[in-house]
Amino acid sequence: MANRQYPARNGWVPPASGSGAALLEPSPPAISDTDTETQIPDIVIRRLPIYVRTLNALRTRGIRSVSSEELADLIGVTAAQIRRDLSYFGKFGKQGKGYDAEFLATTISRILRLDRQWPVALVGLGNLGRAIAHYRGFAPSSFTIVALFDHNERNVGDTLDGIEILPEDLLTETIEREGIKIGIIAVPAPLAQEVADRMVAGGVEAILNYAPVILKVPPHVTIREIDPVSALQSMTYYLSSESGVGIRE
């Protein structure tokens, strides 16, 4: 399959909620899937899961309410930043009472559409792909790997956790038939774009990419890149000049 040429993404995503409501109501407000008038910065969307995780941790400790200042201290951002982030989705909290931890966690989860299970297709069953497939943290977080694919014919036909490994040639039709919207790519870099093209052709709208390559996808498809080597390389800039051992060129 020839690589497709797509315009670069602009770093913005459509909003996931409607007008929202006061936080201390007895039940979460309805979340609209069609309200696209406000463009929400992607960095805001990326912070929302951190809010949910922190709020749920507070709930397990029996803490029912939290101020924006307390939440900011736990997360490492400013209270003003938290209030700005939440303001994209409506009015939350009450003056002097803070946020109801359970309500806010539930509402943000609905904004992120984590109130349902999402089937996921995983392509690439090398060491990394198998580690991803065996990861037990997906299901509690609303994601279930339901389809496995590999380029290596020796792996095709085997089963992994009860799921048959299929050839990549069946990727597009399987994704379309199963209504899968999320894909994970764990293949070598030269194969990643073709896999992404097959996923998009089948209807995938979100891709988690472990391959060390920048993928080209249509604007409606969201990409998250995970590259441990690049992450390490970006951190060594901040290390003291005396750090490290060995030969320097």
Secondary structure, DSSP 8 states (H G I E B T S, - for coil): ----------SEE--S--S---TTSSS-----SS--SS-EEHHHHHHHHHHHHHHHHHHHTT--EE-HHHHHHHHTS-HHHHHHHHHTT----BTTTBEEHHHHHHHHHHHTT-SS-EEEEEE--SHHHHHHHH-TTTGGGTEEEEEEEES-TTTTT-EETTEEEEEGGGHHHHHHHHT--EEEE-S-HHHHHHHHHHHHHHT--EEEE-SSS-----TTSEEEE--HHHHHHHHHTTS-TT---S---
